[in-house]
Amino acid sequence: MNKILSLVRRCVEDYDMIQAGDRVAVGVSGGKDSLTLLAALARLREFYPRPFTVEAITLDLGIPGMDFGPVAAWCRELDVPYTVVPTEINRIIFELRKEKNPCSMCAKMRRGALHNAMAERGLTKIALGHHHDDAVETFFMSLIYEGRLSCFQPVTFLDRTGITQIRPLLYCSESMIAHTAQRLAFPVVHNPCPADGATRRQEMKELVYELNGRYPGLKNRVFGAMQRLPLPTWAPADPGRRPPTEEAPL
């Protein structure tokens, strides 16, 4: 966990993600990424020179069998306020609309529900669990499917809602996160979504994995290119501090 905490702090500093007095919401899906992010920020708040607080929000999509009780108990151990927001997103998408390509609609509905929950609580900053591999895969998706050099941004201000999105895990590889979540027995909640594993993102994940095996270090070079171009807002505060994200986790 110390390695992830170090990379999260470096990312937060490189992109000036957190200011003194911030109330940072963490969108907790129950997956390994969001739980690792929550654990890292809960630790970071203890010593970061800019004091901030952390709260966790989970959207209950209404998928049968998903139990967030263990996540709630874990948040109490972390001393992090935790809120579960009930929704009918699963029923609307799969039963009422019967969407053939549900991911885009689901993402929009989840984003809207999350922003509403934040507004009700007076929160204006949300930390999302996108990591190093997500960024590289998104870059390839934009290139292959849209013909654009594009990716989500490390820090995004949404002027229509006044919400700022931050992504503190960008310097952490998926393998590092998975290893940490398993070793520390985070209360991961399995997602039984009918579309899980059958998406364009999954196809891109497999393609990038294959390419990185054929050309070792490809993911790191693509990530570095995104910072050096740079893509909009991707230039770090100190370009010389780009971390070796593919090191074995400690």
N, C-alpha and C positions, 0 to 999 in steps of 0.2 A: 504493500500500500504506500510505502514511503516514496517509491519511484513514481507512482501515479500522482501522488500529492505534489512532488517536485515539478512534474510536467504541467500539472494543472496550474500551479502558481505561476510558472513561467509563461504559460499561455495567457493567463489573466493579466499579467503585467505587460506582456508584449502588445496586447490589444486594448489595454486600459479598460477592462471589462467591468470592474467593480469600483465604486466610489464610496467614500465614508458615508455611513448612514443608510446605505442601500438595504432594502428588504428584498432578498433574492428568492423568488419562487423557483422550485425545481419541478419540472414536469416528470412525474414518476409513473411510468407505464407498468412497472413491475419487472421489466427486463434487466439484464445484467448491466447495460450501459447506464440507464438512469439511476439504478441503485448505486453503482460505483461513483457516479457524479455526485449523488447526494452525500455519500460517505466522505468524499474528498472535500466538498465544500463545508460540511459540518466540522471537519478537522481544520480546514483553512481559516474559518472564522475565529478560531481560538488564538491565533497569533498574527493574522494579517495586519499590517500597519494601518490599513483603512478599515475601521470597525464596520461590520455588516451582520445582518441576521439572515437565517435560512428558514424557509417554509417549504413543505412538500404538498403537491396537489396531484391527485390521481383522478383521471376520468374513467368511471366505470361504464364501459361501452354497452353493457347489458348482455355480454356473452356468457352463456351458462357455464358454470364450473369454475369461474375465476374468483378466487378468494384472496382478498387483500388484508385479511386479519393478521397474518405474519408480518406484512409490511408495516401495518399500524403499530404492532408491538415493537418492531425494530426502530421505528421513528421515535418511540418513547425512550428507548435506550440511548438514541443519539441526541435526545432533548431537542427534537425538531417538531414543530406543530405540523399536523398531518390532516388533510381534508380529502375525502372521497366525494366526487361529484357524480351523482347518478345521471345517466343519459340513456336514450333509446337509439343510439346511433346504429348498433348492430341490427336491430329490428327494421329500422327505416331503410337501410342499405340492402339487406339481404332478403327481407320478407316483403316489404312494401314496394320498393323500387326494383328489386331483383337485378341489381347492377351487374353487368358482365365484367366491367373493369372498375372494381369498387375502390381502389386505393386512393385515387385522386379525390373522389367525393368524401371518402372517410377522412382524409387529411384536412379538407376544408371544414368539415363539421367538427372535428376534434379541435382544430385551431379556434374556431368560433366559440365553442363551449369553454375552452381553456381561458380565452381572453375574457369572457363574461365572468367566469369564476374569479379571475384576478381583479377585475373591476369591482366586484362586490366586496373584495377584501382590501381594496386600496393599494394593490400591488402593480408596479409598472415595469418590473424587470423579471425576465424568465430565463432560466438556464436550461438548455436543451442538451440531450445526451449524444449528439453527433460527434463521432471520433475521426481519427486520421483516415481509416479505411472508407468511412462514409463519404468524406470529402473527395477522395480520389475516385470512388465509384460514381459520385454525382457529376464530377468533371467529365468522365467518360460518357455518361448518359447524355449529357448536354451536347457533347461533341458528336456522338454517333447518331442520336435520335433527332437532334435539333440543328446540328451544324453550327453550334455556338461554343466559344470558349467561355464557360460560365460555371459557377458553383454558388451554393449558399454562402453567406458572408459570416466571418467570425463574430461580428457585432452588427446587428440590424435594428435600426429604429423604424418602427411602424407608425407613420405620422397620423394615420386615421384613428388609431387607438391610443397613441401615446406610449406604447409598450416597446421596450428594448429587449431584443433577444440576444443572448450570449451563448457561446459554445465552448466552454472551458476544457473539453476533452479532446480538442483537435490535435494535440501533440501526442495523444495516447493511441497505440495500435489496438485493434480489436482483440488480438491474441493476448496482449497484456491485460486487457480488461477482463476477458473470459477467465484467464488464469487466476486473477485476483479475486473475482467474484466466487469462483469455486473454492479456492483455498480458504477464504474467510467466511464461507458458507452464508453469503448474502441470501435473503429470502426471495429468490427469483420466482416469479409467477409465470407459469407457462401460458403462452397465448394460443388458444385453439381457434384463431380466426380462420375461416374457410379459405381465405386467399393467401394464408401464410405459406411462403416457400414457392409460390407460383406467380411471381411478379417479374417485371422488367428489372427491378433492382436486384433480385436474386440472380437473374441471368448475368447482370453486369458484375455482381460479386464473383461469380464463377469465372467469368472472362478475365477479370483483373487478377484473380488467384492464379489462373493458368499463365497469364503473361508474366506475372512476377516470378513464377517458377522458372519460366524460360529465360527471362532477363532479370536476374537477381538484383534487387534494389530499385526496380522500376517504380514502385509506389512512392518511395522516398524522393526519387528524382521528379516525379510528376508533382508531388506536394511542394517541393522546393521551387519548381517552375511556376506554380501558382503564386508563390510569394515573390518571386523575382520579376514576373511580368510587369507589375503584379496585376492580378485580377482586382476589381474594385474592392477597396478596404482590406486587401489581403497582405499588404506590406507590413511586416512586424515593426515594432518600435526599434528593435536592434537586430538587423538582418544577420549579424554574426552569431546570434544565439539560437539558431534553428537546432532543435534537439534531435538526437538519434532515436527516432521513434520505434525502430525495429529491434532495439536491444532486448535481450531476454529480461522479463520482469523480475524484480527482486522480491 
